Amino acid sequence: VEAEAREAAELDLLRGAGVDLMLVPLPEGPVFLNEETPGGRRQTCIRPGVPLPVPLLPESWQRASAWSMVPVAGEVSDDWAAAIPAEAMVSVAWQGFLRRLVAGELVSRKPPQPSPLLWRADIVGDSHHDLDPATTLESLFPLLRPGAHLLITQGWEGGLLIALGEDGPAETLRYRAAETDGEVDPTGAGDTFLAALLSTAVHHGIGGHQHRRFDLRVAAAAGSLVVEAPG
């Protein structure tokens, strides 16, 4: 966090909820301006931020059974892959790596690229909005390891959970979105869905990483609730 963000009231909300925080001082953090238009979201980069170094983490964190890596501006480097214990389950929110950021300009899409962190992940989540329409699902499969799951969220249309085998998809599940009481702000819905999905896997144990251990209904409900208020 930069100096201004260190005083954010949202951090107190997290502390009040029982979250342990480690604040890593940065000279600049990423800042976006989101505008929802009839043609979709218009996102402008105010500041792109700087990479997040890998700090010395508390020993108790090293024992965590699951890690969720959620960059917003590509600030999480591949060095983080080595910091995660080998036995931990890992989810990665892909959209933070798919943004081309230049201060003062509209955010544009970057093509998906291979990375050690992506290959380490057990679950990789992304919104179809963050991928170029010309990008095919088949082009994404080689970037993830066999045994991983690819989650593609499609807003009110639901989405896909794809279990990958040695030669591509081993199984594909299509899920329906949970109904909302009215969408106010879609910001964070995909990240909330992915976090809830990971939590259901942790709840059911970390033995075999099969999709039956994921509860898509819980994740869909969490995603629907978060859009009912400002993100």
Residue pairs with C-beta under 8 A, 6 or more apart in sequence:
1 8
1 23
1 24
1 25
1 26
1 29
2 25
2 26
2 27
2 28
2 29
3 25
4 29
5 11
5 29
6 23
6 25
11 21
11 23
14 21
15 21
20 58
20 61
22 55
22 57
22 58
24 52
24 53
24 55
26 49
26 50
26 52
27 50
28 47
28 49
28 50
29 47
29 49
29 50
30 45
30 47
30 48
30 49
30 72
30 73
30 75
30 101
31 45
31 46
31 47
31 49
32 43
32 44
32 45
32 46
32 72
32 107
33 43
33 44
33 46
34 41
34 42
34 43
34 187
35 41
35 42
35 43
35 44
36 42
36 185
36 186
40 129
41 129
41 186
42 106
43 106
43 107
44 104
44 105
44 106
44 107
45 99
45 101
45 102
45 103
45 104
45 105
45 106
45 107
46 103
46 104
47 103
48 73
48 101
48 102
48 103
49 73
49 75
49 101
50 75
51 75
51 76
51 77
52 71
52 75
52 76
52 77
53 79
54 77
54 79
54 80
54 83
57 83
62 85
63 85
64 85
64 88
65 87
65 88
65 89
65 202
65 206
66 88
66 89
66 90
66 91
66 198
66 201
66 202
66 206
67 84
67 88
67 89
67 90
67 91
68 90
68 91
68 93
68 194
68 195
68 198
69 76
69 80
69 90
69 91
69 92
69 93
69 117
69 121
70 92
70 93
70 96
70 191
70 194
70 195
71 93
71 96
71 97
72 96
73 96
73 99
73 101
74 96
74 97
74 99
74 101
75 96
76 96
76 117
78 115
78 116
78 117
80 117
81 115
81 116
81 117
81 119
81 120
82 116
84 90
84 120
87 206
89 122
89 123
89 198
89 201
89 202
89 206
89 209
90 120
90 121
90 122
90 123
91 121
91 122
91 123
91 124
91 125
91 194
91 195
91 197
91 198
92 117
92 118
92 121
92 123
92 124
92 125
93 125
93 126
93 190
93 191
93 194
94 112
94 118
94 124
94 125
94 126
94 130
95 126
95 127
95 130
95 190
97 110
97 112
97 113
97 115
97 118
98 109
98 110
98 111
98 112
98 126
98 130
98 131
99 107
99 108
99 109
99 110
99 130
100 107
100 108
100 109
100 110
101 107
109 130
109 131
109 132
111 132
111 135
112 131
112 135
112 139
112 140
112 143
113 143
114 142
114 143
118 124
118 143
118 144
119 143
119 144
119 145
120 145
121 144
121 145
121 148
122 147
122 148
122 149
122 209
123 148
123 149
123 151
123 194
123 197
123 198
123 201
123 214
124 144
124 148
124 149
124 150
124 151
125 151
125 152
125 153
125 190
125 191
125 193
125 194
125 197
126 150
126 151
126 152
126 153
126 190
127 152
127 153
127 154
127 155
127 190
128 152
128 153
128 154
128 159
129 155
137 150
137 152
137 162
138 168
140 150
141 150
141 162
141 164
141 168
141 169
144 150
144 164
145 164
146 164
146 165
146 166
147 164
147 165
147 209
148 164
148 209
149 161
149 162
149 163
149 164
149 209
149 211
149 214
150 160
150 161
150 162
150 164
151 159
151 160
151 161
151 162
151 193
151 194
151 197
152 159
152 160
152 162
153 159
153 189
153 190
153 193
153 223
154 160
154 177
155 177
155 186
155 189
156 177
156 183
157 177
158 174
158 175
158 176
158 177
158 220
159 174
159 175
159 177
159 193
160 172
160 173
160 174
160 175
161 172
161 173
161 175
161 211
161 214
161 216
162 169
162 171
162 172
162 173
163 169
163 170
163 171
163 172
163 173
163 210
163 211
164 170
171 211
173 211
173 216
175 216
175 217
175 220
176 220
177 220
177 223
177 224
178 217
178 220
178 221
178 223
178 224
179 224
180 224
180 225
180 227
180 228
181 228
182 228
183 227
183 228
184 227
184 228
184 229
184 230
185 227
185 229
185 230
185 231
186 227
186 231
187 230
187 231
188 226
188 231
189 223
189 224
189 226
189 227
189 231
190 223
192 222
192 223
192 225
192 226
193 219
193 220
193 222
193 223
194 219
195 222
196 218
196 219
196 221
196 222
196 223
197 214
197 215
197 216
197 218
197 219
199 218
200 213
200 214
200 215
200 218
200 219
201 209
201 213
201 214
204 213
204 215
205 213
